[in-house]
């Protein structure tokens, strides 16, 4: 019986550590939606500087930007939580889409990230470069 009590205490401590880690990982890096056009401008610059620049207007590239934007503004979305209020509307303005269309694009992105290596690699490169630029402007 003492082992059960000790295991229960250990589990409680581990759960507290995990909850703390979860809260930290769920925190958005950005919350000011007015910065979205700047992020998109950086995204376009990053694409332009690739050895074989892709078409920035393609749905595939749009999904990469959406992934990065969600990671910066609403990372918990990738774990099943709702998109931060107002984010889909702001992204919809940028792409001249409806918020519902943006939401549908976001809902399928984790599948792309997990199953398409070129998508995941592209997102990683873009995300890292945007993080460097954010650091440079002290955001």
C-alpha positions as YAML, in Angstrom:
chain: A
units: angstrom
residues:
- id: 1
  name: UNK
  ca: [0.00, 0.00, 0.00]
- id: 2
  name: UNK
  ca: [2.89, 2.38, 0.70]
- id: 3
  name: UNK
  ca: [4.17, 1.82, -2.87]
- id: 4
  name: UNK
  ca: [0.77, 2.80, -4.25]
- id: 5
  name: UNK
  ca: [0.78, 6.02, -2.24]
- id: 6
  name: UNK
  ca: [4.34, 6.83, -3.32]
- id: 7
  name: UNK
  ca: [3.49, 6.10, -6.97]
- id: 8
  name: UNK
  ca: [0.43, 8.32, -6.72]
- id: 9
  name: UNK
  ca: [2.53, 11.17, -5.32]
- id: 10
  name: UNK
  ca: [5.10, 10.67, -8.07]
- id: 11
  name: UNK
  ca: [2.38, 10.74, -10.71]
- id: 12
  name: UNK
  ca: [0.93, 13.96, -9.25]
- id: 13
  name: UNK
  ca: [4.34, 15.64, -9.42]
- id: 14
  name: UNK
  ca: [4.88, 14.44, -13.01]
- id: 15
  name: UNK
  ca: [1.42, 15.68, -14.00]
- id: 16
  name: UNK
  ca: [2.15, 19.11, -12.52]
- id: 17
  name: UNK
  ca: [5.40, 19.30, -14.48]
- id: 18
  name: UNK
  ca: [3.61, 18.24, -17.67]
- id: 19
  name: UNK
  ca: [0.81, 20.79, -17.17]
- id: 20
  name: UNK
  ca: [3.39, 23.51, -16.64]
- id: 21
  name: UNK
  ca: [5.22, 22.47, -19.81]
- id: 22
  name: UNK
  ca: [1.95, 22.36, -21.74]
- id: 23
  name: UNK
  ca: [1.04, 25.90, -20.64]
- id: 24
  name: UNK
  ca: [4.44, 27.16, -21.74]
- id: 25
  name: UNK
  ca: [4.28, 25.45, -25.14]
- id: 26
  name: UNK
  ca: [0.72, 26.69, -25.75]
- id: 27
  name: UNK
  ca: [1.67, 30.34, -25.24]
- id: 28
  name: UNK
  ca: [1.54, 32.23, -28.51]
- id: 29
  name: UNK
  ca: [4.67, 34.09, -29.48]
- id: 30
  name: UNK
  ca: [2.61, 36.88, -31.07]
- id: 31
  name: UNK
  ca: [-0.77, 38.37, -30.29]
- id: 32
  name: UNK
  ca: [-0.89, 41.55, -32.39]
- id: 33
  name: UNK
  ca: [-2.69, 40.68, -35.63]
- id: 34
  name: UNK
  ca: [-1.52, 43.92, -37.26]
- id: 35
  name: UNK
  ca: [1.88, 42.25, -37.65]
- id: 36
  name: UNK
  ca: [0.49, 39.58, -40.01]
- id: 37
  name: UNK
  ca: [1.14, 41.58, -43.23]
- id: 38
  name: UNK
  ca: [4.78, 42.04, -42.16]
- id: 39
  name: UNK
  ca: [5.09, 38.30, -41.56]
- id: 40
  name: UNK
  ca: [3.62, 37.63, -44.99]
- id: 41
  name: UNK
  ca: [6.06, 40.07, -46.59]
- id: 42
  name: UNK
  ca: [8.92, 38.22, -44.93]
- id: 43
  name: UNK
  ca: [7.44, 34.94, -46.11]
- id: 44
  name: UNK
  ca: [7.41, 36.20, -49.71]
- id: 45
  name: UNK
  ca: [11.02, 37.40, -49.39]
- id: 46
  name: UNK
  ca: [12.08, 34.01, -48.04]
- id: 47
  name: UNK
  ca: [10.40, 32.27, -50.99]
- id: 48
  name: UNK
  ca: [12.06, 34.67, -53.46]
- id: 49
  name: UNK
  ca: [15.49, 33.89, -52.05]
- id: 50
  name: UNK
  ca: [15.15, 30.13, -52.59]
- id: 51
  name: UNK
  ca: [17.26, 28.62, -55.36]
- id: 52
  name: UNK
  ca: [14.11, 27.51, -57.14]
- id: 53
  name: UNK
  ca: [11.42, 29.94, -55.95]
- id: 54
  name: UNK
  ca: [7.96, 28.36, -55.79]
- id: 55
  name: UNK
  ca: [4.79, 30.11, -56.87]
- id: 56
  name: UNK
  ca: [3.81, 32.14, -53.78]
- id: 57
  name: UNK
  ca: [0.17, 32.21, -54.90]
- id: 58
  name: UNK
  ca: [-0.22, 28.42, -54.83]
- id: 59
  name: UNK
  ca: [-2.41, 26.78, -52.22]
- id: 60
  name: UNK
  ca: [0.58, 24.70, -51.10]
- id: 61
  name: UNK
  ca: [2.62, 27.83, -50.30]
- id: 62
  name: UNK
  ca: [-0.39, 29.49, -48.66]
- id: 63
  name: UNK
  ca: [-0.68, 26.47, -46.37]
- id: 64
  name: UNK
  ca: [2.96, 26.91, -45.37]
- id: 65
  name: UNK
  ca: [2.33, 30.52, -44.38]
- id: 66
  name: UNK
  ca: [-0.84, 29.57, -42.53]
- id: 67
  name: UNK
  ca: [1.07, 26.90, -40.63]
- id: 68
  name: UNK
  ca: [3.72, 29.41, -39.55]
- id: 69
  name: UNK
  ca: [1.07, 31.99, -38.59]
- id: 70
  name: UNK
  ca: [-0.84, 29.47, -36.50]
- id: 71
  name: UNK
  ca: [2.39, 28.37, -34.83]
- id: 72
  name: UNK
  ca: [3.14, 31.98, -33.90]
- id: 73
  name: UNK
  ca: [-0.38, 33.06, -32.88]
- id: 74
  name: UNK
  ca: [-2.20, 29.89, -31.80]
- id: 75
  name: UNK
  ca: [0.13, 26.89, -31.33]
- id: 76
  name: UNK
  ca: [-2.40, 24.95, -29.22]
- id: 77
  name: UNK
  ca: [-4.53, 24.68, -32.38]
- id: 78
  name: UNK
  ca: [-2.23, 21.86, -33.52]
- id: 79
  name: UNK
  ca: [-3.32, 19.88, -30.45]
- id: 80
  name: UNK
  ca: [-7.02, 20.19, -31.10]
- id: 81
  name: UNK
  ca: [-7.80, 23.52, -29.43]
- id: 82
  name: UNK
  ca: [-9.71, 26.20, -31.36]
- id: 83
  name: UNK
  ca: [-7.88, 28.79, -33.44]
- id: 84
  name: UNK
  ca: [-7.32, 32.02, -31.53]
- id: 85
  name: UNK
  ca: [-10.35, 34.27, -31.96]
- id: 86
  name: UNK
  ca: [-9.95, 36.65, -34.87]
- id: 87
  name: UNK
  ca: [-6.96, 34.90, -36.46]
- id: 88
  name: UNK
  ca: [-8.89, 33.25, -39.29]
- id: 89
  name: UNK
  ca: [-10.59, 36.56, -40.12]
- id: 90
  name: UNK
  ca: [-7.25, 38.39, -40.29]
- id: 91
  name: UNK
  ca: [-5.67, 35.70, -42.44]
- id: 92
  name: UNK
  ca: [-8.77, 35.65, -44.65]
- id: 93
  name: UNK
  ca: [-8.31, 39.37, -45.37]
- id: 94
  name: UNK
  ca: [-4.72, 38.75, -46.37]
- id: 95
  name: UNK
  ca: [-5.61, 36.04, -48.89]
- id: 96
  name: UNK
  ca: [-9.02, 37.40, -49.94]
- id: 97
  name: UNK
  ca: [-10.72, 34.25, -48.64]
- id: 98
  name: UNK
  ca: [-13.51, 33.62, -46.17]
- id: 99
  name: UNK
  ca: [-12.62, 32.87, -42.54]
- id: 100
  name: UNK
  ca: [-14.28, 29.47, -43.00]
- id: 101
  name: UNK
  ca: [-11.97, 28.70, -45.92]
- id: 102
  name: UNK
  ca: [-8.94, 29.65, -43.83]
- id: 103
  name: UNK
  ca: [-10.22, 27.53, -40.97]
- id: 104
  name: UNK
  ca: [-10.60, 24.53, -43.28]
- id: 105
  name: UNK
  ca: [-7.06, 25.06, -44.59]
- id: 106
  name: UNK
  ca: [-5.76, 25.15, -41.02]
- id: 107
  name: UNK
  ca: [-7.61, 22.01, -40.00]
- id: 108
  name: UNK
  ca: [-5.75, 19.90, -42.56]
- id: 109
  name: UNK
  ca: [-2.29, 21.36, -42.10]
- id: 110
  name: UNK
  ca: [-1.04, 18.99, -39.41]
- id: 111
  name: UNK
  ca: [-1.74, 16.14, -41.85]
- id: 112
  name: UNK
  ca: [0.44, 17.86, -44.45]
- id: 113
  name: UNK
  ca: [3.17, 18.48, -41.89]
- id: 114
  name: UNK
  ca: [3.20, 14.88, -40.69]
- id: 115
  name: UNK
  ca: [2.90, 13.23, -44.11]
- id: 116
  name: UNK
  ca: [4.66, 15.43, -46.66]
- id: 117
  name: UNK
  ca: [8.37, 15.81, -46.01]
- id: 118
  name: UNK
  ca: [8.82, 18.69, -48.48]
- id: 119
  name: UNK
  ca: [5.98, 20.59, -46.78]
- id: 120
  name: UNK
  ca: [7.45, 20.02, -43.32]
- id: 121
  name: UNK
  ca: [10.98, 20.94, -44.47]
- id: 122
  name: UNK
  ca: [9.71, 24.11, -46.13]
- id: 123
  name: UNK
  ca: [7.71, 25.12, -43.06]
- id: 124
  name: UNK
  ca: [10.72, 24.50, -40.80]
- id: 125
  name: UNK
  ca: [13.03, 26.67, -42.92]
- id: 126
  name: UNK
  ca: [10.50, 29.48, -43.18]
- id: 127
  name: UNK
  ca: [9.63, 29.33, -39.47]
- id: 128
  name: UNK
  ca: [13.27, 29.49, -38.40]
- id: 129
  name: UNK
  ca: [13.97, 32.42, -40.71]
- id: 130
  name: UNK
  ca: [10.90, 34.29, -39.45]
- id: 131
  name: UNK
  ca: [11.96, 33.65, -35.84]
- id: 132
  name: UNK
  ca: [15.36, 35.21, -36.65]
- id: 133
  name: UNK
  ca: [13.66, 38.24, -38.15]
- id: 134
  name: UNK
  ca: [11.33, 38.57, -35.16]
- id: 135
  name: UNK
  ca: [14.34, 38.49, -32.87]
- id: 136
  name: UNK
  ca: [16.01, 41.22, -34.96]
- id: 137
  name: UNK
  ca: [13.00, 43.53, -34.53]
- id: 138
  name: UNK
  ca: [12.63, 42.60, -30.83]
- id: 139
  name: UNK
  ca: [9.10, 41.24, -31.08]
...
